[in-house]
Amino acid sequence: MGDGNLAWGPGGDFLDLNDSLAGTWGAGLQLADISFTEKLTHTLRVAYWGGTNSPAMVKYMDTAYAWESTNNHFEGPYMTSNDGLLEFNLVNIYKMYENFNINVELGYIANFMDDNTWKKNYLDFYSYDELDILKMQIIFTYSFYIVFYIIICNIML
């Protein structure tokens, strides 16, 4: 849940650094750098995210996103103690050349947001949809180094 493999966001932002994720807790397991062939590695992650906020606070919210600040900054999900998310993530990195990698990331989040907590009786309340999340991305990375040499010559006359 967040930026994923390379932590790239729109406009070059690192979105995880902007998320507060206050009112949540999580536990995860990662098996990293599993390799069956020379140029291909895999990382498998499983994590559970739970909320610590009071379910009673939802009745004071106009929308499910009312807790966000006014500067259009995403502060992470508002999750109550009745809510949870289960994440599965598989990252595959194929080293095609010395400086060129192909990253294939597959992610799935099972949504366990409590419908009874977020259900409102009026139509203008935008609540969380209880939809699961699927992410598939391919990222091509080419890394290179630029070395500058500065030659200082002292000429003595």
Long-range contacts (C-beta under 8 A, 24 or more apart in sequence): 1-47, 1-49, 1-85, 1-87, 1-109, 4-89, 4-91, 4-105, 4-107, 4-135, 4-137, 5-91, 5-103, 5-105, 5-137, 5-139, 6-103, 6-139, 6-141, 8-139, 15-74, 18-73, 18-74, 19-74, 19-75, 19-76, 20-75, 20-76, 21-75, 21-76, 21-77, 22-75, 22-76, 23-51, 23-52, 23-53, 23-76, 23-78, 23-79, 24-49, 24-50, 24-51, 24-52, 24-76, 24-77, 24-79, 25-49, 25-50, 25-51, 25-52, 26-50, 28-87, 39-94, 39-95, 39-96, 40-92, 40-93, 40-94, 40-95, 41-92, 41-93, 41-95, 42-90, 42-91, 42-92, 42-93, 43-89, 43-90, 43-91, 43-93, 44-89, 44-90, 45-87, 45-88, 45-89, 45-90, 45-91, 46-86, 46-87, 46-88, 46-89, 47-86, 47-87, 47-89, 48-84, 48-85, 48-86, 48-87, 49-77, 49-79, 49-84, 49-85, 49-86, 49-87, 50-79, 50-81, 50-83, 50-84, 51-77, 51-78, 51-79, 51-80, 51-81, 51-82, 51-83, 51-84, 52-79, 52-81, 53-78, 53-79, 53-80, 53-81, 54-80, 54-81, 55-80, 55-81, 55-82, 55-114, 55-117, 58-117, 58-118, 62-125, 63-125, 63-126, 63-127, 64-118, 64-125, 64-126, 64-127, 64-128, 65-126, 79-113, 80-114, 80-117, 82-114, 82-116, 82-117, 83-112, 83-113, 83-114, 83-117, 84-112, 84-113, 85-109, 85-110, 85-111, 85-112, 85-113, 86-110, 86-112, 99-142, 99-143, 99-144, 100-140, 100-141, 100-142, 101-140, 101-141, 101-142, 101-143, 102-138, 102-139, 102-140, 102-141, 103-137, 103-138, 103-139, 103-140, 103-141, 104-136, 104-137, 104-138, 105-135, 105-136, 105-137, 105-138, 105-139, 106-135, 106-136, 107-133, 107-134, 107-135, 107-136, 108-132, 108-133, 108-134, 108-135, 109-133
